[in-house]
Each structure stands twice: as C-alpha cells, then as structure tokens.
C-alpha cells in the first residue's frame, strides 16, 4: 500500500510543479515527474509476487504468470513521453529565442 501512496505523492509533486511554477523548464520537469508517477503506478498494478515471465511452453502449466499488458503499455508510454518531452523542450527553446525568458508572466506581458 505504501508504494501506491508514493505514486500519489510523486504525481502530486508533478502536478504542483505544473500548476504553481512560472518557469517553463520547471513546468516541463513537473510534467515528466507526473508521467513517471503514472508509469510507476501501472507497473505496480501489474506486479505479481513470485511471478514468472509469460513464456508458454508445451508441457508447462499456466499458473502465476505475470500479465505482459501493463509492461507493454508502460513501454509505449515511455516512448510517447520522450517524444512529447522533446517537442515541449523544442517549443521552450523557441520561446526563449523569441522572448529571451522562460518566465510565463513576463511572456504574457510581452505579448500585449
């Protein structure tokens, strides 16, 4: 139960960074933390004590095998998260080149 609370705390930290920080880089870091918290939660949901790899053999019984679906989902989520992070960092770099700051409040003032 404690690890689920850890996931909730990590997600809360990421959400706090996304909502309360005014620096674009800190917002991106909050997004990454929240994403990893969700991935950790999904992996923990698919965890099974003394579980075996889901490799089927002809003479082997199908007991206590780990579900491969959460692992595949998290792997896909990591790849998509990496692409989104690269896109957001690229956008942040363009914003810095144009406005000269990462502060959201100053960018809003410069916009007019």
PDB file as gemmi writes it, atoms N, CA and C in Angstrom:
CRYST1    1.000    1.000    1.000  90.00  90.00  90.00 P 1                      
ATOM      1  N   UNK A   1       0.821  -1.195   0.000  1.00  0.00           N  
ATOM      2  CA  UNK A   1       0.000   0.000   0.000  1.00  0.00           C  
ATOM      3  C   UNK A   1       0.866   1.260   0.000  1.00  0.00           C  
ATOM      4  N   UNK A   2       2.037   1.157   0.612  1.00  0.00           N  
ATOM      5  CA  UNK A   2       2.922   2.310   0.708  1.00  0.00           C  
ATOM      6  C   UNK A   2       3.435   2.780  -0.640  1.00  0.00           C  
ATOM      7  N   UNK A   3       3.649   1.840  -1.569  1.00  0.00           N  
ATOM      8  CA  UNK A   3       4.165   2.239  -2.878  1.00  0.00           C  
ATOM      9  C   UNK A   3       3.106   2.972  -3.690  1.00  0.00           C  
ATOM     10  N   UNK A   4       1.840   2.648  -3.458  1.00  0.00           N  
ATOM     11  CA  UNK A   4       0.770   3.378  -4.143  1.00  0.00           C  
ATOM     12  C   UNK A   4       0.693   4.817  -3.629  1.00  0.00           C  
ATOM     13  N   UNK A   5       0.938   4.983  -2.345  1.00  0.00           N  
ATOM     14  CA  UNK A   5       0.970   6.332  -1.773  1.00  0.00           C  
ATOM     15  C   UNK A   5       2.156   7.105  -2.339  1.00  0.00           C  
ATOM     16  N   UNK A   6       3.281   6.418  -2.535  1.00  0.00           N  
ATOM     17  CA  UNK A   6       4.443   7.052  -3.160  1.00  0.00           C  
ATOM     18  C   UNK A   6       4.100   7.537  -4.571  1.00  0.00           C  
ATOM     19  N   UNK A   7       3.363   6.732  -5.324  1.00  0.00           N  
ATOM     20  CA  UNK A   7       2.936   7.158  -6.662  1.00  0.00           C  
ATOM     21  C   UNK A   7       2.060   8.399  -6.587  1.00  0.00           C  
ATOM     22  N   UNK A   8       1.156   8.425  -5.609  1.00  0.00           N  
ATOM     23  CA  UNK A   8       0.286   9.586  -5.439  1.00  0.00           C  
ATOM     24  C   UNK A   8       1.087  10.827  -5.062  1.00  0.00           C  
ATOM     25  N   UNK A   9       2.087  10.655  -4.194  1.00  0.00           N  
ATOM     26  CA  UNK A   9       2.929  11.785  -3.794  1.00  0.00           C  
ATOM     27  C   UNK A   9       3.734  12.296  -4.994  1.00  0.00           C  
ATOM     28  N   UNK A  10       4.300  11.381  -5.775  1.00  0.00           N  
ATOM     29  CA  UNK A  10       5.055  11.794  -6.963  1.00  0.00           C  
ATOM     30  C   UNK A  10       4.163  12.530  -7.954  1.00  0.00           C  
ATOM     31  N   UNK A  11       2.960  12.004  -8.158  1.00  0.00           N  
ATOM     32  CA  UNK A  11       2.038  12.672  -9.071  1.00  0.00           C  
ATOM     33  C   UNK A  11       1.648  14.048  -8.545  1.00  0.00           C  
ATOM     34  N   UNK A  12       1.458  14.146  -7.236  1.00  0.00           N  
ATOM     35  CA  UNK A  12       1.103  15.436  -6.635  1.00  0.00           C  
ATOM     36  C   UNK A  12       2.228  16.452  -6.792  1.00  0.00           C  
ATOM     37  N   UNK A  13       3.470  16.006  -6.637  1.00  0.00           N  
ATOM     38  CA  UNK A  13       4.618  16.902  -6.830  1.00  0.00           C  
ATOM     39  C   UNK A  13       4.668  17.388  -8.281  1.00  0.00           C  
ATOM     40  N   UNK A  14       4.465  16.475  -9.223  1.00  0.00           N  
ATOM     41  CA  UNK A  14       4.456  16.869 -10.628  1.00  0.00           C  
ATOM     42  C   UNK A  14       3.328  17.819 -10.957  1.00  0.00           C  
ATOM     43  N   UNK A  15       2.148  17.556 -10.403  1.00  0.00           N  
ATOM     44  CA  UNK A  15       1.003  18.436 -10.633  1.00  0.00           C  
ATOM     45  C   UNK A  15       1.237  19.814 -10.020  1.00  0.00           C  
ATOM     46  N   UNK A  16       1.845  19.847  -8.825  1.00  0.00           N  
ATOM     47  CA  UNK A  16       2.177  21.122  -8.187  1.00  0.00           C  
ATOM     48  C   UNK A  16       3.138  21.923  -9.063  1.00  0.00           C  
ATOM     49  N   UNK A  17       4.150  21.246  -9.594  1.00  0.00           N  
ATOM     50  CA  UNK A  17       5.114  21.952 -10.453  1.00  0.00           C  
ATOM     51  C   UNK A  17       4.444  22.490 -11.713  1.00  0.00           C  
ATOM     52  N   UNK A  18       3.518  21.732 -12.271  1.00  0.00           N  
ATOM     53  CA  UNK A  18       2.860  22.197 -13.493  1.00  0.00           C  
ATOM     54  C   UNK A  18       1.919  23.371 -13.233  1.00  0.00           C  
ATOM     55  N   UNK A  19       1.269  23.389 -12.075  1.00  0.00           N  
ATOM     56  CA  UNK A  19       0.261  24.415 -11.818  1.00  0.00           C  
ATOM     57  C   UNK A  19       0.808  25.667 -11.146  1.00  0.00           C  
ATOM     58  N   UNK A  20       1.807  25.538 -10.288  1.00  0.00           N  
ATOM     59  CA  UNK A  20       2.234  26.664  -9.464  1.00  0.00           C  
ATOM     60  C   UNK A  20       3.523  27.337  -9.924  1.00  0.00           C  
ATOM     61  N   UNK A  21       4.325  26.674 -10.700  1.00  0.00           N  
ATOM     62  CA  UNK A  21       5.592  27.273 -11.133  1.00  0.00           C  
ATOM     63  C   UNK A  21       5.367  28.152 -12.357  1.00  0.00           C  
ATOM     64  N   UNK A  22       6.184  29.168 -12.498  1.00  0.00           N  
ATOM     65  CA  UNK A  22       6.058  30.113 -13.608  1.00  0.00           C  
ATOM     66  C   UNK A  22       7.184  29.974 -14.632  1.00  0.00           C  
ATOM     67  N   UNK A  23       8.145  29.108 -14.359  1.00  0.00           N  
ATOM     68  CA  UNK A  23       9.253  28.872 -15.271  1.00  0.00           C  
ATOM     69  C   UNK A  23       8.895  27.691 -16.173  1.00  0.00           C  
ATOM     70  N   UNK A  24       9.075  27.846 -17.466  1.00  0.00           N  
ATOM     71  CA  UNK A  24       8.688  26.799 -18.414  1.00  0.00           C  
ATOM     72  C   UNK A  24       9.470  25.512 -18.169  1.00  0.00           C  
ATOM     73  N   UNK A  25      10.743  25.613 -17.842  1.00  0.00           N  
ATOM     74  CA  UNK A  25      11.560  24.426 -17.598  1.00  0.00           C  
ATOM     75  C   UNK A  25      11.041  23.665 -16.379  1.00  0.00           C  
ATOM     76  N   UNK A  26      10.658  24.373 -15.328  1.00  0.00           N  
ATOM     77  CA  UNK A  26      10.109  23.715 -14.139  1.00  0.00           C  
ATOM     78  C   UNK A  26       8.758  23.068 -14.441  1.00  0.00           C  
ATOM     79  N   UNK A  27       7.985  23.670 -15.311  1.00  0.00           N  
ATOM     80  CA  UNK A  27       6.713  23.070 -15.719  1.00  0.00           C  
ATOM     81  C   UNK A  27       6.964  21.774 -16.490  1.00  0.00           C  
ATOM     82  N   UNK A  28       7.969  21.769 -17.349  1.00  0.00           N  
ATOM     83  CA  UNK A  28       8.320  20.562 -18.099  1.00  0.00           C  
ATOM     84  C   UNK A  28       8.792  19.471 -17.147  1.00  0.00           C  
ATOM     85  N   UNK A  29       9.598  19.825 -16.157  1.00  0.00           N  
ATOM     86  CA  UNK A  29      10.053  18.843 -15.170  1.00  0.00           C  
ATOM     87  C   UNK A  29       8.866  18.280 -14.392  1.00  0.00           C  
ATOM     88  N   UNK A  30       7.895  19.118 -14.052  1.00  0.00           N  
ATOM     89  CA  UNK A  30       6.688  18.643 -13.383  1.00  0.00           C  
ATOM     90  C   UNK A  30       5.906  17.674 -14.247  1.00  0.00           C  
ATOM     91  N   UNK A  31       5.834  17.942 -15.543  1.00  0.00           N  
ATOM     92  CA  UNK A  31       5.167  17.039 -16.473  1.00  0.00           C  
ATOM     93  C   UNK A  31       5.860  15.683 -16.506  1.00  0.00           C  
ATOM     94  N   UNK A  32       7.174  15.685 -16.521  1.00  0.00           N  
ATOM     95  CA  UNK A  32       7.939  14.437 -16.550  1.00  0.00           C  
ATOM     96  C   UNK A  32       7.737  13.652 -15.255  1.00  0.00           C  
ATOM     97  N   UNK A  33       7.754  14.333 -14.119  1.00  0.00           N  
ATOM     98  CA  UNK A  33       7.553  13.658 -12.832  1.00  0.00           C  
ATOM     99  C   UNK A  33       6.163  13.022 -12.771  1.00  0.00           C  
ATOM    100  N   UNK A  34       5.140  13.746 -13.207  1.00  0.00           N  
ATOM    101  CA  UNK A  34       3.779  13.200 -13.191  1.00  0.00           C  
ATOM    102  C   UNK A  34       3.661  12.002 -14.133  1.00  0.00           C  
ATOM    103  N   UNK A  35       4.309  12.085 -15.275  1.00  0.00           N  
ATOM    104  CA  UNK A  35       4.278  10.973 -16.227  1.00  0.00           C  
ATOM    105  C   UNK A  35       4.940   9.728 -15.639  1.00  0.00           C  
ATOM    106  N   UNK A  36       6.088   9.903 -15.000  1.00  0.00           N  
ATOM    107  CA  UNK A  36       6.763   8.757 -14.395  1.00  0.00           C  
ATOM    108  C   UNK A  36       5.969   8.178 -13.233  1.00  0.00           C  
ATOM    109  N   UNK A  37       5.243   9.015 -12.510  1.00  0.00           N  
ATOM    110  CA  UNK A  37       4.399   8.520 -11.419  1.00  0.00           C  
ATOM    111  C   UNK A  37       3.289   7.625 -11.960  1.00  0.00           C  
ATOM    112  N   UNK A  38       2.687   8.026 -13.064  1.00  0.00           N  
ATOM    113  CA  UNK A  38       1.635   7.202 -13.672  1.00  0.00           C  
ATOM    114  C   UNK A  38       2.223   5.897 -14.194  1.00  0.00           C  
ATOM    115  N   UNK A  39       3.396   5.957 -14.820  1.00  0.00           N  
ATOM    116  CA  UNK A  39       4.046   4.736 -15.301  1.00  0.00           C  
ATOM    117  C   UNK A  39       4.372   3.791 -14.151  1.00  0.00           C  
ATOM    118  N   UNK A  40       4.877   4.329 -13.058  1.00  0.00           N  
ATOM    119  CA  UNK A  40       5.184   3.506 -11.891  1.00  0.00           C  
ATOM    120  C   UNK A  40       3.921   2.863 -11.334  1.00  0.00           C  
ATOM    121  N   UNK A  41       2.831   3.605 -11.300  1.00  0.00           N  
ATOM    122  CA  UNK A  41       1.566   3.068 -10.804  1.00  0.00           C  
ATOM    123  C   UNK A  41       1.081   1.906 -11.670  1.00  0.00           C  
ATOM    124  N   UNK A  42       1.179   2.047 -12.983  1.00  0.00           N  
ATOM    125  CA  UNK A  42       0.737   0.974 -13.879  1.00  0.00           C  
ATOM    126  C   UNK A  42       1.616  -0.260 -13.725  1.00  0.00           C  
ATOM    127  N   UNK A  43       2.922  -0.071 -13.584  1.00  0.00           N  
ATOM    128  CA  UNK A  43       3.820  -1.212 -13.373  1.00  0.00           C  
ATOM    129  C   UNK A  43       3.493  -1.912 -12.061  1.00  0.00           C  
ATOM    130  N   UNK A  44       3.217  -1.137 -11.020  1.00  0.00           N  
ATOM    131  CA  UNK A  44       2.886  -1.739  -9.729  1.00  0.00           C  
ATOM    132  C   UNK A  44       1.556  -2.479  -9.771  1.00  0.00           C  
ATOM    133  N   UNK A  45       0.616  -2.013 -10.573  1.00  0.00           N  
ATOM    134  CA  UNK A  45      -0.650  -2.735 -10.705  1.00  0.00           C  
ATOM    135  C   UNK A  45      -0.453  -4.093 -11.373  1.00  0.00           C  
ATOM    136  N   UNK A  46       0.498  -4.183 -12.288  1.00  0.00           N  
ATOM    137  CA  UNK A  46       0.747  -5.436 -12.987  1.00  0.00           C  
ATOM    138  C   UNK A  46       1.727  -6.358 -12.286  1.00  0.00           C  
ATOM    139  N   UNK A  47       2.268  -5.926 -11.142  1.00  0.00           N  
ATOM    140  CA  UNK A  47       3.264  -6.733 -10.425  1.00  0.00           C  
ATOM    141  C   UNK A  47       2.588  -7.915  -9.747  1.00  0.00           C  
ATOM    142  N   UNK A  48       3.257  -9.049  -9.759  1.00  0.00           N  
ATOM    143  CA  UNK A  48       2.763 -10.249  -9.093  1.00  0.00           C  
ATOM    144  C   UNK A  48       3.920 -10.899  -8.344  1.00  0.00           C  
ATOM    145  N   UNK A  49       3.688 -11.194  -7.075  1.00  0.00           N  
ATOM    146  CA  UNK A  49       4.728 -11.843  -6.266  1.00  0.00           C  
ATOM    147  C   UNK A  49       5.042 -13.219  -6.844  1.00  0.00           C  
ATOM    148  N   UNK A  50       6.306 -13.517  -6.945  1.00  0.00           N  
ATOM    149  CA  UNK A  50       6.798 -14.789  -7.468  1.00  0.00           C  
ATOM    150  C   UNK A  50       6.231 -15.086  -8.850  1.00  0.00           C  
ATOM    151  N   UNK A  51       6.033 -14.040  -9.618  1.00  0.00           N  
ATOM    152  CA  UNK A  51       5.505 -14.217 -10.965  1.00  0.00           C  
ATOM    153  C   UNK A  51       6.594 -14.655 -11.931  1.00  0.00           C  
ATOM    154  N   UNK A  52       6.164 -15.383 -12.938  1.00  0.00           N  
ATOM    155  CA  UNK A  52       7.099 -15.849 -13.958  1.00  0.00           C  
ATOM    156  C   UNK A  52       6.862 -15.082 -15.248  1.00  0.00           C  
ATOM    157  N   UNK A  53       7.838 -15.120 -16.106  1.00  0.00           N  
ATOM    158  CA  UNK A  53       7.703 -14.475 -17.411  1.00  0.00           C  
ATOM    159  C   UNK A  53       6.629 -15.201 -18.215  1.00  0.00           C  
ATOM    160  N   UNK A  54       5.814 -14.469 -18.960  1.00  0.00           N  
ATOM    161  CA  UNK A  54       4.725 -15.104 -19.707  1.00  0.00           C  
ATOM    162  C   UNK A  54       5.194 -15.759 -21.003  1.00  0.00           C  
ATOM    163  N   UNK A  55       6.052 -16.756 -20.856  1.00  0.00           N  
ATOM    164  CA  UNK A  55       6.548 -17.512 -22.000  1.00  0.00           C  
ATOM    165  C   UNK A  55       5.939 -18.904 -21.897  1.00  0.00           C  
ATOM    166  N   UNK A  56       5.147 -19.247 -22.869  1.00  0.00           N  
ATOM    167  CA  UNK A  56       4.427 -20.519 -22.824  1.00  0.00           C  
ATOM    168  C   UNK A  56       5.260 -21.624 -23.445  1.00  0.00           C  
ATOM    169  N   UNK A  57       5.236 -22.787 -22.794  1.00  0.00           N  
ATOM    170  CA  UNK A  57       5.864 -23.988 -23.327  1.00  0.00           C  
ATOM    171  C   UNK A  57       4.792 -25.071 -23.393  1.00  0.00           C  
ATOM    172  N   UNK A  58       5.030 -26.081 -24.169  1.00  0.00           N  
ATOM    173  CA  UNK A  58       4.014 -27.113 -24.393  1.00  0.00           C  
ATOM    174  C   UNK A  58       3.688 -27.897 -23.123  1.00  0.00           C  
ATOM    175  N   UNK A  59       4.674 -28.177 -22.308  1.00  0.00           N  
ATOM    176  CA  UNK A  59       4.444 -29.017 -21.127  1.00  0.00           C  
ATOM    177  C   UNK A  59       4.435 -28.208 -19.825  1.00  0.00           C  
ATOM    178  N   UNK A  60       4.205 -26.946 -19.890  1.00  0.00           N  
ATOM    179  CA  UNK A  60       4.270 -26.086 -18.709  1.00  0.00           C  
ATOM    180  C   UNK A  60       2.871 -25.604 -18.349  1.00  0.00           C  
ATOM    181  N   UNK A  61       2.582 -25.585 -17.061  1.00  0.00           N  
ATOM    182  CA  UNK A  61       1.274 -25.104 -16.628  1.00  0.00           C  
ATOM    183  C   UNK A  61       1.246 -23.576 -16.614  1.00  0.00           C  
ATOM    184  N   UNK A  62       0.045 -23.045 -16.750  1.00  0.00           N  
ATOM    185  CA  UNK A  62      -0.117 -21.599 -16.866  1.00  0.00           C  
ATOM    186  C   UNK A  62      -0.569 -21.046 -15.521  1.00  0.00           C  
ATOM    187  N   UNK A  63       0.296 -21.080 -14.545  1.00  0.00           N  
ATOM    188  CA  UNK A  63      -0.017 -20.555 -13.223  1.00  0.00           C  
ATOM    189  C   UNK A  63       1.012 -19.512 -12.828  1.00  0.00           C  
ATOM    190  N   UNK A  64       0.543 -18.473 -12.191  1.00  0.00           N  
ATOM    191  CA  UNK A  64       1.392 -17.437 -11.610  1.00  0.00           C  
ATOM    192  C   UNK A  64       2.281 -16.733 -12.641  1.00  0.00           C  
ATOM    193  N   UNK A  65       1.726 -16.503 -13.815  1.00  0.00           N  
ATOM    194  CA  UNK A  65       2.473 -15.755 -14.827  1.00  0.00           C  
ATOM    195  C   UNK A  65       2.109 -14.277 -14.736  1.00  0.00           C  
ATOM    196  N   UNK A  66       3.069 -13.450 -15.018  1.00  0.00           N  
ATOM    197  CA  UNK A  66       2.881 -12.001 -14.967  1.00  0.00           C  
ATOM    198  C   UNK A  66       2.119 -11.566 -16.222  1.00  0.00           C  
ATOM    199  N   UNK A  67       1.211 -10.610 -16.046  1.00  0.00           N  
ATOM    200  CA  UNK A  67       0.465 -10.068 -17.178  1.00  0.00           C  
ATOM    201  C   UNK A  67       1.381  -9.139 -17.978  1.00  0.00           C  
ATOM    202  N   UNK A  68       1.602  -9.409 -19.268  1.00  0.00           N  
ATOM    203  CA  UNK A  68       2.516  -8.565 -20.045  1.00  0.00           C  
ATOM    204  C   UNK A  68       1.893  -7.256 -20.526  1.00  0.00           C  
ATOM    205  N   UNK A  69       0.581  -7.113 -20.418  1.00  0.00           N  
ATOM    206  CA  UNK A  69      -0.081  -5.920 -20.938  1.00  0.00           C  
ATOM    207  C   UNK A  69       0.358  -4.628 -20.238  1.00  0.00           C  
ATOM    208  N   UNK A  70       0.423  -4.565 -18.890  1.00  0.00           N  
ATOM    209  CA  UNK A  70       0.898  -3.320 -18.261  1.00  0.00           C  
ATOM    210  C   UNK A  70       2.337  -2.968 -18.644  1.00  0.00           C  
ATOM    211  N   UNK A  71       3.171  -3.978 -18.806  1.00  0.00           N  
ATOM    212  CA  UNK A  71       4.558  -3.711 -19.184  1.00  0.00           C  
ATOM    213  C   UNK A  71       4.632  -3.124 -20.591  1.00  0.00           C  
ATOM    214  N   UNK A  72       3.847  -3.666 -21.507  1.00  0.00           N  
ATOM    215  CA  UNK A  72       3.824  -3.134 -22.871  1.00  0.00           C  
ATOM    216  C   UNK A  72       3.236  -1.724 -22.893  1.00  0.00           C  
ATOM    217  N   UNK A  73       2.215  -1.493 -22.075  1.00  0.00           N  
ATOM    218  CA  UNK A  73       1.603  -0.167 -22.001  1.00  0.00           C  
ATOM    219  C   UNK A  73       2.593   0.871 -21.483  1.00  0.00           C  
ATOM    220  N   UNK A  74       3.351   0.518 -20.454  1.00  0.00           N  
ATOM    221  CA  UNK A  74       4.328   1.453 -19.890  1.00  0.00           C  
ATOM    222  C   UNK A  74       5.467   1.699 -20.873  1.00  0.00           C  
ATOM    223  N   UNK A  75       5.900   0.667 -21.561  1.00  0.00           N  
ATOM    224  CA  UNK A  75       6.959   0.846 -22.554  1.00  0.00           C  
ATOM    225  C   UNK A  75       6.512   1.803 -23.658  1.00  0.00           C  
ATOM    226  N   UNK A  76       5.280   1.640 -24.120  1.00  0.00           N  
ATOM    227  CA  UNK A  76       4.733   2.551 -25.121  1.00  0.00           C  
ATOM    228  C   UNK A  76       4.605   3.961 -24.559  1.00  0.00           C  
ATOM    229  N   UNK A  77       4.179   4.065 -23.312  1.00  0.00           N  
ATOM    230  CA  UNK A  77       4.034   5.370 -22.667  1.00  0.00           C  
ATOM    231  C   UNK A  77       5.379   6.076 -22.522  1.00  0.00           C  
ATOM    232  N   UNK A  78       6.425   5.337 -22.235  1.00  0.00           N  
ATOM    233  CA  UNK A  78       7.758   5.934 -22.108  1.00  0.00           C  
ATOM    234  C   UNK A  78       8.211   6.518 -23.449  1.00  0.00           C  
ATOM    235  N   UNK A  79       7.982   5.779 -24.523  1.00  0.00           N  
ATOM    236  CA  UNK A  79       8.387   6.258 -25.852  1.00  0.00           C  
ATOM    237  C   UNK A  79       7.591   7.502 -26.241  1.00  0.00           C  
ATOM    238  N   UNK A  80       6.281   7.475 -26.008  1.00  0.00           N  
ATOM    239  CA  UNK A  80       5.450   8.635 -26.327  1.00  0.00           C  
ATOM    240  C   UNK A  80       5.833   9.821 -25.440  1.00  0.00           C  
ATOM    241  N   UNK A  81       6.108   9.557 -24.164  1.00  0.00           N  
ATOM    242  CA  UNK A  81       6.523  10.619 -23.250  1.00  0.00           C  
ATOM    243  C   UNK A  81       7.834  11.260 -23.666  1.00  0.00           C  
ATOM    244  N   UNK A  82       8.755  10.458 -24.168  1.00  0.00           N  
ATOM    245  CA  UNK A  82      10.022  11.001 -24.648  1.00  0.00           C  
ATOM    246  C   UNK A  82       9.798  11.926 -25.842  1.00  0.00           C  
ATOM    247  N   UNK A  83       8.926  11.516 -26.750  1.00  0.00           N  
ATOM    248  CA  UNK A  83       8.638  12.358 -27.916  1.00  0.00           C  
ATOM    249  C   UNK A  83       7.955  13.659 -27.496  1.00  0.00           C  
ATOM    250  N   UNK A  84       7.017  13.570 -26.570  1.00  0.00           N  
ATOM    251  CA  UNK A  84       6.334  14.778 -26.097  1.00  0.00           C  
ATOM    252  C   UNK A  84       7.310  15.700 -25.375  1.00  0.00           C  
ATOM    253  N   UNK A  85       8.198  15.125 -24.571  1.00  0.00           N  
ATOM    254  CA  UNK A  85       9.188  15.932 -23.858  1.00  0.00           C  
ATOM    255  C   UNK A  85      10.115  16.647 -24.842  1.00  0.00           C  
ATOM    256  N   UNK A  86      10.552  15.941 -25.871  1.00  0.00           N  
ATOM    257  CA  UNK A  86      11.410  16.574 -26.879  1.00  0.00           C  
ATOM    258  C   UNK A  86      10.676  17.709 -27.587  1.00  0.00           C  
ATOM    259  N   UNK A  87       9.403  17.502 -27.893  1.00  0.00           N  
ATOM    260  CA  UNK A  87       8.611  18.545 -28.542  1.00  0.00           C  
ATOM    261  C   UNK A  87       8.449  19.761 -27.639  1.00  0.00           C  
ATOM    262  N   UNK A  88       8.138  19.535 -26.371  1.00  0.00           N  
ATOM    263  CA  UNK A  88       7.924  20.644 -25.438  1.00  0.00           C  
ATOM    264  C   UNK A  88       9.230  21.401 -25.182  1.00  0.00           C  
ATOM    265  N   UNK A  89      10.336  20.690 -25.083  1.00  0.00           N  
ATOM    266  CA  UNK A  89      11.629  21.364 -24.899  1.00  0.00           C  
ATOM    267  C   UNK A  89      11.970  22.191 -26.142  1.00  0.00           C  
ATOM    268  N   UNK A  90      11.665  21.664 -27.321  1.00  0.00           N  
ATOM    269  CA  UNK A  90      11.881  22.437 -28.548  1.00  0.00           C  
ATOM    270  C   UNK A  90      11.044  23.705 -28.581  1.00  0.00           C  
ATOM    271  N   UNK A  91       9.791  23.595 -28.153  1.00  0.00           N  
ATOM    272  CA  UNK A  91       8.929  24.780 -28.083  1.00  0.00           C  
ATOM    273  C   UNK A  91       9.470  25.773 -27.057  1.00  0.00           C  
ATOM    274  N   UNK A  92       9.944  25.266 -25.917  1.00  0.00           N  
ATOM    275  CA  UNK A  92      10.508  26.149 -24.889  1.00  0.00           C  
ATOM    276  C   UNK A  92      11.747  26.874 -25.407  1.00  0.00           C  
ATOM    277  N   UNK A  93      12.562  26.182 -26.199  1.00  0.00           N  
ATOM    278  CA  UNK A  93      13.741  26.839 -26.768  1.00  0.00           C  
ATOM    279  C   UNK A  93      13.344  27.952 -27.732  1.00  0.00           C  
ATOM    280  N   UNK A  94      12.309  27.712 -28.530  1.00  0.00           N  
ATOM    281  CA  UNK A  94      11.825  28.751 -29.448  1.00  0.00           C  
ATOM    282  C   UNK A  94      11.267  29.946 -28.684  1.00  0.00           C  
ATOM    283  N   UNK A  95      10.554  29.678 -27.600  1.00  0.00           N  
ATOM    284  CA  UNK A  95      10.027  30.771 -26.773  1.00  0.00           C  
ATOM    285  C   UNK A  95      11.170  31.590 -26.194  1.00  0.00           C  
ATOM    286  N   UNK A  96      12.227  30.908 -25.737  1.00  0.00           N  
ATOM    287  CA  UNK A  96      13.377  31.633 -25.176  1.00  0.00           C  
ATOM    288  C   UNK A  96      14.077  32.467 -26.249  1.00  0.00           C  
ATOM    289  N   UNK A  97      14.200  31.908 -27.454  1.00  0.00           N  
ATOM    290  CA  UNK A  97      14.824  32.669 -28.539  1.00  0.00           C  
ATOM    291  C   UNK A  97      14.019  33.916 -28.888  1.00  0.00           C  
ATOM    292  N   UNK A  98      12.705  33.802 -28.829  1.00  0.00           N  
ATOM    293  CA  UNK A  98      11.859  34.934 -29.226  1.00  0.00           C  
ATOM    294  C   UNK A  98      11.707  35.974 -28.123  1.00  0.00           C  
ATOM    295  N   UNK A  99      11.481  35.522 -26.880  1.00  0.00           N  
ATOM    296  CA  UNK A  99      11.194  36.454 -25.786  1.00  0.00           C  
ATOM    297  C   UNK A  99      12.375  36.673 -24.840  1.00  0.00           C  
ATOM    298  N   UNK A 100      13.367  35.789 -24.861  1.00  0.00           N  
ATOM    299  CA  UNK A 100      14.535  35.954 -24.009  1.00  0.00           C  
ATOM    300  C   UNK A 100      14.313  35.575 -22.554  1.00  0.00           C  
ATOM    301  N   UNK A 101      13.239  34.858 -22.260  1.00  0.00           N  
ATOM    302  CA  UNK A 101      12.954  34.455 -20.886  1.00  0.00           C  
ATOM    303  C   UNK A 101      12.132  33.167 -20.887  1.00  0.00           C  
ATOM    304  N   UNK A 102      12.193  32.455 -19.757  1.00  0.00           N  
ATOM    305  CA  UNK A 102      11.358  31.277 -19.554  1.00  0.00           C  
ATOM    306  C   UNK A 102      10.180  31.574 -18.626  1.00  0.00           C  
ATOM    307  N   UNK A 103      10.102  32.794 -18.120  1.00  0.00           N  
ATOM    308  CA  UNK A 103       9.057  33.161 -17.168  1.00  0.00           C  
ATOM    309  C   UNK A 103       7.740  33.409 -17.907  1.00  0.00           C  
ATOM    310  N   UNK A 104       6.699  32.694 -17.510  1.00  0.00           N  
ATOM    311  CA  UNK A 104       5.411  32.790 -18.195  1.00  0.00           C  
ATOM    312  C   UNK A 104       4.772  34.161 -18.003  1.00  0.00           C  
ATOM    313  N   UNK A 105       4.903  34.732 -16.822  1.00  0.00           N  
ATOM    314  CA  UNK A 105       4.269  36.035 -16.577  1.00  0.00           C  
ATOM    315  C   UNK A 105       4.899  37.126 -17.443  1.00  0.00           C  
ATOM    316  N   UNK A 106       6.203  37.075 -17.625  1.00  0.00           N  
ATOM    317  CA  UNK A 106       6.860  38.072 -18.484  1.00  0.00           C  
ATOM    318  C   UNK A 106       6.503  37.858 -19.945  1.00  0.00           C  
ATOM    319  N   UNK A 107       6.333  36.603 -20.345  1.00  0.00           N  
ATOM    320  CA  UNK A 107       5.955  36.323 -21.734  1.00  0.00           C  
ATOM    321  C   UNK A 107       4.554  36.858 -22.009  1.00  0.00           C  
ATOM    322  N   UNK A 108       3.640  36.684 -21.053  1.00  0.00           N  
ATOM    323  CA  UNK A 108       2.286  37.222 -21.223  1.00  0.00           C  
ATOM    324  C   UNK A 108       2.293  38.741 -21.307  1.00  0.00           C  
ATOM    325  N   UNK A 109       3.156  39.403 -20.525  1.00  0.00           N  
ATOM    326  CA  UNK A 109       3.246  40.867 -20.576  1.00  0.00           C  
ATOM    327  C   UNK A 109       3.837  41.335 -21.897  1.00  0.00           C  
ATOM    328  N   UNK A 110       4.815  40.589 -22.423  1.00  0.00           N  
ATOM    329  CA  UNK A 110       5.433  40.974 -23.687  1.00  0.00           C  
ATOM    330  C   UNK A 110       4.482  40.785 -24.857  1.00  0.00           C  
ATOM    331  N   UNK A 111       3.572  39.830 -24.715  1.00  0.00           N  
ATOM    332  CA  UNK A 111       2.630  39.559 -25.798  1.00  0.00           C  
ATOM    333  C   UNK A 111       1.674  40.726 -26.001  1.00  0.00           C  
ATOM    334  N   UNK A 112       1.265  41.378 -24.918  1.00  0.00           N  
ATOM    335  CA  UNK A 112       0.427  42.554 -25.033  1.00  0.00           C  
ATOM    336  C   UNK A 112      -0.998  42.358 -24.759  1.00  0.00           C  
TER     337      UNK A 112                                                      
END                                                                             
